């Protein structure tokens, strides 16, 4: 039976990337000519496309202008992150490597479901040394809507799979909502900015990946 685990990156596998976060202010200024404050924007769980829209709409930038310059903006974002990347931008959370290693040797295939642009996600996963675990993914440049990233991940996975055998693992209520909207299972991990009580809508909630036994029992590994 084919089974797929889709992992969020920021707050789930790694700490949030300071350089990636700062890149939003950079592209809003350099491409759209507006000053933004990403640190005060409620971005956790959003896609990069959604964050960019939200920041620019707050500054009254028109939709057409946002769309027309988005490709250029995201290209500039990738260049900015690539040029300024440092170890804090791909710092793995506690016990992530051990959990991925065991899952990789199980019946499950592993994938990514992240709001990061695909190029930025790939760079951070490679630098952290865990990219080889993942066979497919859905990314922030696929759609503004997080639940739609699941469809992109399934398409890239390239195998026939039932939704009941897909598990989305993330650290925000938006991850849980995306799983529900996409009709897949939800696993919450309280390693980001949200507490476990905020993730109570998930099928399983972990405080962190030190609770690997609880995770493996749920997945029947």
Secondary structure as GFF3:
##gff-version 3
##sequence-region A 1 221
A	DSSP	beta_strand	3	7	.	.	.	ID=ss1
A	DSSP	alpha_helix	18	32	.	.	.	ID=ss2
A	DSSP	three_ten_helix	38	40	.	.	.	ID=ss3
A	DSSP	alpha_helix	48	58	.	.	.	ID=ss4
A	DSSP	alpha_helix	63	84	.	.	.	ID=ss5
A	DSSP	three_ten_helix	87	90	.	.	.	ID=ss6
A	DSSP	alpha_helix	96	104	.	.	.	ID=ss7
A	DSSP	beta_strand	108	113	.	.	.	ID=ss8
A	DSSP	alpha_helix	118	128	.	.	.	ID=ss9
A	DSSP	three_ten_helix	131	133	.	.	.	ID=ss10
A	DSSP	beta_strand	134	138	.	.	.	ID=ss11
A	DSSP	alpha_helix	148	157	.	.	.	ID=ss12
A	DSSP	three_ten_helix	163	165	.	.	.	ID=ss13
A	DSSP	beta_strand	166	170	.	.	.	ID=ss14
A	DSSP	alpha_helix	173	181	.	.	.	ID=ss15
A	DSSP	beta_strand	185	189	.	.	.	ID=ss16
A	DSSP	three_ten_helix	196	199	.	.	.	ID=ss17
A	DSSP	beta_strand	204	206	.	.	.	ID=ss18
A	DSSP	alpha_helix	212	218	.	.	.	ID=ss19
###
